[in-house]
Amino acid sequence: MIAKCLDKSWSAHFARAGLAFRKPTVRFYDEPEQRVCGVRWPSGASAFYCTERGTLVFLLTGDWIEGRTDLYPLKVAAHEYAHHVQSLTGIRRHYEARIRADHARQAELGRRYELQADCLSGVFIGSVWGSLSRSQDDWAAVVEATRATGDDDDRRSHGTGGNRAYWLKRGFTAVSPAACDTWRAAPSRVS
Ligand SMILES: [Zn+2]
């Protein structure tokens, strides 16, 4: 299961950085429930991270996973796992404090947080790429599937398709979390 692979890869990153690591809890559901890990199931979400309980939740039905042979579900799992990494490293805590201090920038800060998770998912995929036996076309397909999940016009929560693809590729190429500092990136890179 991919969660084990994510545990292994990220615990090694943490060990190198001298940081304490803790695995997330992982839970799978055949259908959305009213409440899960202490929160209301986010409307329409197929995968998410419960910050309070350090729990990754995956829905095992829907277009995002059913009948797929591409690597997109791997990218989604890696993105949600990245939110766990953001919690462990204190990034989440800083993010929440900044939102409290500056409500007007809530959407922009949220996109920096989400795009960082895209970048960190790229770091993970890059770090295991050699063991996946996949082609460059397979990678290009993940980038394009990610680009297709960019924000539409009214909901500006995760970033444009172009920026989601940009940060995913940036992490993949660098294979280092240091490449994922979306917090200092120019506003156009987190639009
Ligand atoms: Zn996210």
Residues whose N, C-alpha, C, O or C-beta is under 5 A from the ligand:
A	BS01	ZN	E114 A117
